[in-house]
Amino acid sequence: MLNYTEYGSATDAPSLLIVHGLYGSGRNWGVIAKRLSDTRKVITVDMRNHGDSPRATSQSYPDMADDLAGVIRHLGGPMDVCGHSMGGKAAMVLALQNPDLVSRLIVADIAPVPYDHSQLEYIDAMRTVDLTTLTRRSDAQEQLAAAGIDPALQGFFTQSLDVATKSWKLNLDVLEAEMHKIVGWPEDVTGPFDGPTFFLSGGASHYVQPEHRPVIKALFPNAFFAKLPGVGHWLHAENPLDFEASVRAFLNQT
């Protein structure tokens, strides 16, 4: 079972499950989850090989989707589901494989397609941090800066650092070995998922392109699209208030 945190209390509205992206954790979404919990229960999870969830040898999307299905069945569903990046792909596979568990789907800045980039440079940067010398997170941020990591990402990555045990709360070895699956898309997953689906992207991001829309519409025929101006791939971190407002507007539709 994935580690999860609950915010708020159950209401007449479906609970909202929030699924973080690569190198993240449920902790990254705590502020947004708490704010959205004024009208419904909100659950954040740590994905496998992230945070306080179990370690595993696979990081495939069918396996991650099964993890999410287990949380929903444990807590009682169906739920609305919001996933960002890797979490967005896992949420899409969840909806396609288990449509009975998902009421509405929000996909933040990712498409159901393989990408030709890699995120291995961030693993390389995290490995340059001398964990034995750390006394506070800012020590790691300084070393990440020396490795060329953007200031905004320095704080993001170090939220997955356990200073007390001097270790990353990320299974870097498995994430490295499974990177081809993380940036890919499972070809044997079919649709459609007929529930309302909201693709919310960063206006300055290149992850969701016009040429992806036919693929998206084939799998998610009730898809809606919107962009947050002036933000990139980490749109929820760059403009959390507008991200929250967009999610609210979609969830409040009848």
PyMOL commands that set and color helices and strands:
alter all, ss='L'
color gray80, all
select helices_A, chain A and resi 26-36+61-75+86-97+99-101+120-127+131-133+137-146+151-158+172-177+179-182+210-219+235-238+240-251
alter helices_A, ss='H'
color red, helices_A
select strands_A, chain A and resi 4-7+16-19+42-45+79-84+102-108+161-162+167-168+197-202+223-228
alter strands_A, ss='S'
color yellow, strands_A
deselect
rebuild
show_as cartoon
